Amino acid sequence: MQARDVMTSPVITAKPTDRVTDVARLLLEKRISALPVLNDDGDLVGIISEGDLLHRVESGTERRRSWLLSALTDSDTLAAEYVKSHGATVADLMRRSVVTAPPDTPLHEIAALLEKHGVKRIPIVENGRLIGIVSRANLIQAVARASASLDIPQTDSAIRESVLARLNAQPWANSWRINVTVDNGIVDLWGITNAETERHALRVVAETTPGVRGVNDHLIREPIGGSA
């Protein structure tokens, strides 16, 4: 699956000149956690999220330091924190460095970007224009949809072919040592594994194959090097 398959579109956005209080109301009203920020030309120039509103003077949660700690903190940091807690417009609070991706980005790459940059959402941009956004929630929705497909009926022969194909595609699986039989959607795993982690992974391969109703594990564990 690609970003275009799960992204939220169209996207609710903000402008740099929007008031912070108005953005806070919009986040609550739409039950969303962030807004991409577009300038008058439609260019993505930043993003503002609920995290940017945590330390605000309106709620009394602005950062506070002791006199000594303030004296030890450089003036640029103190000034930036003041703008963050007292600024009136989106431009004062938004993060200008935004990680984006094109719509044909595979979901595993989207997940890697979320993890690498420590963000909760990736704006999707095509030809310089924002066309959608993929959040962690969108990835969870993809998982839910995929799990529903596991219930689709399949013939026993089709299930066996699918399990074997998936095993052959895994670099960790010694598939030549594994046999698979299927009866009425119940998969039986036979053969030898080198470790408990491999055994667990083999079960996961079988259990997550569409049409499988259950898995019986007859695998024998034999450590690398054989038995003593």
Stockholm file with secondary structure:
# STOCKHOLM 1.0

chainA/1-228         MQARDVMTSPVITAKPTDRVTDVARLLLEKRISALPVLNDDGDLVGIISEGDLLHRVESGTERRRSWLLSALTDSDTLAAEYVKSHGATVADLMRRSVVTAPPDTPLHEIAALLEKHGVKRIPIVENGRLIGIVSRANLIQAVARASASLDIPQTDSAIRESVLARLNAQPWANSWRINVTVDNGIVDLWGITNAETERHALRVVAETTPGVRGVNDHLIREPIGGSA
#=GR chainA/1-228 SS CBHHHHCBCSCCCBCTTSBHHHHHHHHHHHTCSEEEEECTTCCEEEEEEGGGGSSCGGGTCCCCCCHHHHHHSCHHHHHHHHHHHHCCBHHHHCBSCCCCBCTTCBHHHHHHHHHHHTCSEEEEEETTEEEEEEEHHHHHHHHHHHHHHTTSCCCHHHHHHHHHHHHHTCTTCCGGGEEEEEETTEEEEEEEESSHHHHHHHHHHHHTSTTCCEEEECCEECCTTCCC
#=GC SS_cons         CBHHHHCBCSCCCBCTTSBHHHHHHHHHHHTCSEEEEECTTCCEEEEEEGGGGSSCGGGTCCCCCCHHHHHHSCHHHHHHHHHHHHCCBHHHHCBSCCCCBCTTCBHHHHHHHHHHHTCSEEEEEETTEEEEEEEHHHHHHHHHHHHHHTTSCCCHHHHHHHHHHHHHTCTTCCGGGEEEEEETTEEEEEEEESSHHHHHHHHHHHHTSTTCCEEEECCEECCTTCCC
//
